[in-house]
Amino acid sequence: MQERSSVYRDTESRFRHRRREGEIVTALRAATIEDVARRAGVSRAAVSKVIRNAYGVSPAMRERVNAAIEALDYRPRVAARAMRGSSFTIGIELPHIGNPFFTKIVAGATAALTGTEYQLIIAPADVDGEEGVRAIGALADRQVDGIIAISPLVAPEWLERLAARVPVVMLGRHDRSVAYDTVTGDDAEGTRLVMEHLLGLGHRRIVHLTRSEEVTRPGSGNPHAIRLERYLAHMHDAGLDDCIRVVRTGLDEESARLDTRALLDAETPTAIFVGNDELALGTLRALNDHGLSPAEVSVVGYDDVDIASYPAISLTTVNQSGEAMGERAVRLLLERIQGRTEPTHFSVEPTLKVRGSTQPVPPEPAP
């Protein structure tokens, strides 16, 4: 009898252990909408109404369902929510995720979504052109509720077609679009501030370091294209056609460093106007490699990223408020999601931040 009792107790113990393991496995399984409904004592349709914040839900029911959602750590499936009309996600495509200016844009977009149900999804595209199309298209395929994109080479016609089925806001594109909105800096004004500053310091041999010919194609409306166009115009108006010098470079700091070094091996300008701050950091490194100081070669960037103000960098640059651009892009997108159909084209007013990287032109050496 004692032996049988021992066997019985051991069997019961193993059963309890297996049952506990089963409970653990069940607890680890993601909760479903049916689980929430059962715990709250309501129908599945009632839970769905609470999740969608639909009309006609009593405060008591909402409280009961939300308590069950919290207790079960229930997370609605994005695909299912999208089928019901909203995924509560916004996609943002970035052509070069390492660019610190884009960090400012993302920060502004994130701040604008605070207090809403929307989440931001980032889709990086490390090259221009077709890669941008692929990244933007991938966001649309994932049924995001809206798309913010920084893609200078995507055709406007393709964007118009895309915007007919999902709200789109393009950053940095001076397009006069119908189906999508744009948020830009005033690149013509920003370039004017740069050129008047350098010319006022006595510079004449001013080089413009910019992106590829494809990115700066005249009439494209891309920021680098407009900055190049206005650089050429200001040099011409100042009677400095013989001093015009345009140097092409790639996407990142290292490309700019190498292309600036090649420039300096051939000649030494008195100033370099660089298309953005990330490239300007590469230019500053190249000057350091050649043992040149700001008193010998001035440098101006564009964007005013955080590191530009560091004392060791002290980069003169154009501030176009990346945070404000990201925030405004989100607000325009939410307006589109809520039903606005007329296009909006918003421009941020730039300011010039003068720092130590620009100095008066050095005097010519005595003959």
KOLRO-756976 format. One record per atom (N, C-alpha, C): x, y, z; residue in one letter. Coordinates in steps of 0.1 Angstrom, whole numbers, plus 5000, padded with zeros to 4 digits. Each point is the difference from the previous one (the first is absolute). Layout:
% residues N
XYZA...
END
This chain:
% residues 367
500849885000M499250125000M500950135000M501049995008Q500950115001Q500750024986Q500449894994E500750014987E499050064990E498749955000R499050064990R499850155003R500050045012S499850145003S501250084995S501249945001S501250074995S499950024985S499649894993V499950014986V498950104996V498950005007Y498950094998Y500550155001Y500750025011R500550135003R500950054989R500949914995D501050044990D499350034987D499049914997T499250024987T499350145001T499450035011E499250125002E501050124998E501249985006S501050115000S500450034985S500349894992R500350024986R498950064993R498849965003F498850064993F499950155003F500250045013R500050145003R501150084993R501249934999H501150074993H499750024985H499449894994R499750024986R498950104998R499150015010R498950094999R500650155001R500950015009R500650135002R500850044987R500749904995E500750034987E499050044989E498949935000G499050044990G499550145002G499850045013E499650135003E501050104996E501349975002I501150094995I499950024985I499949884993V499950014986V498950094995V498849985006T498850074997T500250155003T500750035011A500350145004A500950074990A500949924994L500950064990L499450024987L498949934997R499350024987R499450144999R500250064989A499450144998A498549995002A499550105008A498650015002A499350034987A498849954999T499150034988T498950095004T499350054990I498850095003I498949915007I500049874997E499049925007E500349995015E501449995003D500449995014D499550135007D500250114994V499650135006V498550005002V499249964990A498650005001A499549915012A500649885001R499749915010R500350055014R501150075002R500450055013R499150125004R499750084990A499250125003A498549975000A499649884996G498649965000G499250074990G500650034988V499250074990V500349924987V499350054989S500249944987S501350044994S500449924990R501250044992R499850134992R498750024996A499750134993A500250125009A499649985013A500250115010A501450035002A500949905001V501450035001V500550074988V499649964988S500450074988S499650155000S498850035005K499650135000K500850095010K500449945011V500850075010V501450034993V500649904994I501350024993I500050114990I498950004992R499850104989R499550135005R499750015013N499550125006N498750044993N499249904997A498750024992A499050075009A499050064993Y498950065007Y499149905006Y499450035012G499049925006G500549905010G501250025005V500649915011V499850075013V499349945009S499850065014S501350015007S500250105009P501250015009P500349875007P498949945006A500249875008A500649894991A499549994988M500549894991M501450034996M500350134997R501350044996R501049975011R499650035012E500949985012E500349855002E498949924998R500249855002R500949944989R499850044988V500849954989V501450055001V500350125003N501350055002N500849935011N499249975011A500649935011A500549864995A499149934992A500349874995A501250014991A500150104991I501150024991I501350015007I500050085011E501250035008E500449875008E499049935005A500349885008A500649894991A499649994988L500449904991L501250044991L500350135001D501050064991D499749984985D498750024997Y499649974986Y500450114991Y500549964988R500450104990R499349974987R499150084995P499349984988P501049974988P499749914992R500949974988R499850114990R501250054995V500050114991V499249974987V500349884995A499349964987A498550005002A499549955011A498650005003A499450145001A500850095007R499550135002R499950074986R501049984992A500150064986A498849964992A499649875001M498849954993M498750075005M500050055012R498850075006R500150154996R501150044994G500050144995G501250085005G500849955010S501250085004S501049905007S501350024997S501049935007S500750085011S499650135000F500650095010F501550014999F500549984988T501550024998T500250104989T501150075001I500550104990I501449964996I500249994987G501449964996G500850124996G501350005002I500950104996I501249944993I500250044988E501149954992E501150105000E501349955003L501150085001L501149954990L500550094992P501049954990P501449975005P500350065012H501349975006H499950015015H499849895006I499650005015I501150065008I501350004995G501150065008G500050155000G499250064992N500150155000N499450065012N500750085008P499550045013P498850104999P499950064988F498850094998F498749925000F500149884995F498849925000F499649965014F500949995009T499749975014T499150115006T500350134996K499250115004K498649994995K499849964987I498749984994I499249895007I500749895003V499349895007V499650055014V500850075007A499750055013A498750095000A500050094990G498850094998G498749924997G500249894991A498849924997A499549925012A501049955008T499649925012T499350095010T500550125001A499350105010A498650034996A499850014986A498750044996A499049885002A500549885001L499149885002L499749985014L500750075009T499749985015T498650035003T499449915007G498650015004G499049954989G500549954989T499149934990T500249855001T499249934992E500149855000E501049964990E500650094992Y500949964989Y501449975005Y500749914993Q501449965002Q500750034987Q501350035001L500850034988L500849884997L500149974987I500849894994I501050064991I501349975001I501050064992I500549904990I500050044987A500549924989A501250064994A501249955003P501250064994P500249974986P500650094992A500449974986A501350074998A501149925000D501450065000D500550064987D499249984990V500350074987V498750064995V500350094990D498850074994D499449924989D498950064994G499449944988G499249885003G500249894993E499249885001E499949945014E501150025008E499949955014E499050085008E499850134997G499050085006G498649954996G499849974988V498749944995V499749875008V501049925001R499849875007R499650025014R500750095007A499850025015A498650065002A499650104992I498750065001I498949904996I500249934990G499149904996G499849895011G501149965007A499949905010A499150065012A500150125003L499250065010L498550004996L499750034988A498649994995A499549865001A500849904996D499649865000D499749965014D500650065010R499849965014R498850075006R499350074992Q498750075003Q500150105011Q501150085000V500150115009V498950104996V499650095009D499050094998D500450134992D501450025000G500550114993G501549994999G500650074990I501449994998I500750144999I501150015007I500950124999I501249954993I500550074990A501249954993A500950114996A501349975000I501150094996I500749934988I499550024988S500549924989S500150094988S501250064997P500150104990P499849964986P500249874997L500049954986L498849924996L499049985009V498849934997V499150094991V499549954989A499350084990A498750055007A499750134997P498750065005P498849934996P500049954987E498949924995E499749885008E501149935004W499849885008W499450045014W500550115006L499550045013L498650044999L499650074989E498650044999E499149875000E500449904993R499249874999R499949945014R501250005007L500049945013L499150075010L500150144999A499250085009A498549994998A499649954988A498649984998A499449895009A500949915005R499449895009R500550005014R501150085003V500550025014V500550145001V499750075011P500550145002P501550005000P500650104993V501450024999V500450145003V501150025007V500750135002V501449984996V500550084991M501450004995M500850115007M501149965006L500950105006L501150044991L500250134999G501150064992G499850014985G498849964995R499650014986R499250124998R500550094990H499350124997H499049974988H499249895002D499149964990D498750085001D499350034989R498750065001R499049894997R499949915010S499249884998S498650025003S499249914995V498550015002V499649905011V500549874999A499549905009A500849985013A501250065001Y500849995012Y500550145005Y500350015012D500550125006D501550005000D500650125002T501450025001T500450095012T501149965006V500650095011V501550024996V500450124999T501350044995T500650115008T501350024999G500650125004G500150104988G500150125003D500150104989D501550004996D500349914991D501449984996D500650124992D499250074993A500550124993A500450115010A499250025011E500350095010E501249965008E500149875003G501149955008G501350024992G500049974987T501250024992T500450154999T499050095000R500350145000R500750045012R499549955012L500750035012L501449965000L500349884995V501449944999V500850094991V499650034988M500850074991M500350145004M498950075005E500350145005E500950005011E500049905009H500949995011H501549984995H500249914991L501349984995L500550124991L499250054992L500450114992L500350125009L499250025010G500350115010G501349995007G500549875002L501349985006L501150024990L499750034988G501050024990G500449884991G499249895002H500449884992H499550024985H500949954991R499650004986R500249864994R501049935005R500349864995R499249915009R498749994997I499049925008I499749884992I500349885006V499649874994V498749955006V499249944991H498749945005H500249854999H500049935012L500149855000L498649955002L499549924990T498649965000T499949864995T498849954998R499749864997R500249984985R499649884995S500249964986S499150094991S500349994987E499350084990E498549954999E499849875003E498649955000E499250075011E500650015012V499350065011V499850154998V500950074993T500050144999T499550044986T499249924994R499550034986R499250125000R500350104992P499250134999P498549984998P499350075008G498549994999G499449895008G500849915006S499549895007S499350035013S500350125006G499450045012G500649945013G501149924998N500749945011N500850115008N500249995013P500750105007P501450034995P500849894997H501350024995H500050074986H499049974992A499950064987A499850155002A499150045009I499750145002I501250085006I500749935009R501250065006R501150024990R500249914991L501050014989L499550124991L498850004996E499550104991E500250145006E499750025013R500250135006R501450035002R500949915003Y501450025000Y500550064987Y499649934989L500550054987L499550144997L498750035004A499450134998A500850115008A500349975012H500650105009H501550024995H500749904996M501350024994M500050084988M499049974991H499850084988H499750155003H499150025009D499650145003D501250085007D500949935006A501150065006A501250024990A499849964988G501050014989G501149905002G499749885006L501049905003L499949874992L499550024987D499849884992D501349924999D501250074999D501349934999D500349925012D499450045012C500349935012C499149885004C499049984991I499049905003I500749865000I499749925010R500649875001R499149915007R499549894993V499049915006V500749865001V500049955012V500649875003V498949905004V499949884994R499049905002R500549905011R499149955008T500449905010T498849915002T500249905009G498949905003G499150045011G499549905007L499050025011L500650035013L501249955003D500550005014D501250085002D500450015013E501150085004E501449964994E500249864999E501249954995E500150044985E499050004992S500050044986S500450144999S499550095009A500350144999A501450025004A500549935010R501450015004R501049974988R499749894993L500949964989L499950104989L498850054997D499850094988D500650145004D499950045012T500650125004T501549995000T500649895004R501449984999R500550014986R499349944991A500350014985A500050144996A499050085004L499950144997L501350075005L500349985012L501150075007L501349964994L500149884994D501349964994D500250084987D498950054994A500150074987A500050165002A499350055010E499950145003E499650035014E500150125004T499550045014T499150124999T498749975001P499050115000P500150085013P499450115001T499950075013T498849965008T499049944993A498749965007A499449884993A499349925008I499349884994I498650005006I499050024991F498649995004F499549854997F499749935011V499749864999V498549975001V499549914992G498649984999G499249965012G500749935010N499349975013N501149985010N499649995013D501050005011D500849875000D499349894997E500749875000E501250004990E499850064988L501150024991L501050105005L499550105006A500950115005A501049945011A499549905008L500949945009L501249934993L499749944989G501049934992G501050114994G499450114996T500950114995T500950055011T499550025012L500850055011L501249905003L499749874999R501049905002R501150014990R499650024987A500950014989A500950125002A499450115005L500950125002L501049985011L499549925011N500949975010N501249914995N499649914991D501149914994D501050084993D499650114994H500950094993H500650115008H499750005013G500650105009G499450144998G498850014995L499450134997L499050035011L500050135004S499150055010S498950084994S498950035008P499050094995P500550144995P501150045006A500650134996A500549994986A500249884995E500549984986E498949964990E499149915005V498949954992V498850005008V499050084997S498750015008S499149894995S499249945009V499049904996V498750035005V498949994992V498650025004V499349874996V499249955010G499249884997G498550044999G499149905001Y498650034999Y499249895008Y499250045009D499149925009D500150035014D501250045005D500250035014D499749885009D500749894997V499949885009V500750035013V499749925010D500450025014D501550025001D500849924993I501550005002I500650134994I499250074991A500550124994A500450115010A499350005012S500250105010S501149965010S500549884999Y501149965010Y501250094998Y500650055011P501150094998P501249954991P500249875000A501149954992A499650004985A498750004997I499650014986I499650144996I499150065007S499650144998S499850034986S499049934994L499750014986L499050114997L500350094992T499050104995T499149924990T498750025003T499049924992T498650065000T499249954991V498650054999V499149915008V499350065009N499049925008N498650014993N499549884997Q498650004994Q499149915009Q500349995013S499249945010S499449864995S500949905001G499549864997G498949965008G500050035013E498949965009E498750064995E500050134997A498850064995A499549944987A500949964991M499649934988M499449875002M500649925009G499449875004G498650015006G499950105009E498750025007E499050044990E500350104992R499050054990R499649884990R500949924996A499749894991A499049915006A500249975013V499049915007V498650075001V500050125003R498750075002R499350014986R500750024989L499450004987L499549864997L500749905003L499649864997L498849965008L499950045013L498849985008L498850074994L500250124995E498950074994E499549924987E500949954993R499749924988R499249885004R500549935010I499349885005I498650035004I499850125006Q498750045005Q499150054989Q500550014987G499150034989G500450124992G501050085004R500350124991R500549954986R499650074990T500449954986T500850114993T499950135003E500750104993E501549995004E500950034991P501549995003P500550125008P500949975009T500750105008T501550004998T500650114998H501450014998H500650105010H500749945010F500550085011F501550024999F500450125003S501550044999S500550055013S501149955005V500650055012V501050114997V499950115008E500950114998E501449975006E501150014992P501349975005P500750125007P501049975008T500850105007T501549954999T500950104999L501449964999L500650015014L500749895004K500749995013K501550024997K500550125003V501450034997V500849965012V501049914996R500949955011R501550014995R500849935006G501550024998G500549944987G499249934992S500649944988S500050104988S499550125002T500150104990T500850125005T500950054992Q500950115004Q500150094988Q500450135002P500350094989P501049944991P500050034987V500949944990V501450055005V501049904999P501350045004P500750094989P500850095005P500650094990P500949934991P500150054988E500949954990E501550015004E500849904998P501450015004P500750114992P500950065006A500850114994A500849954988A500150074989P500849964989P501549995003P
END
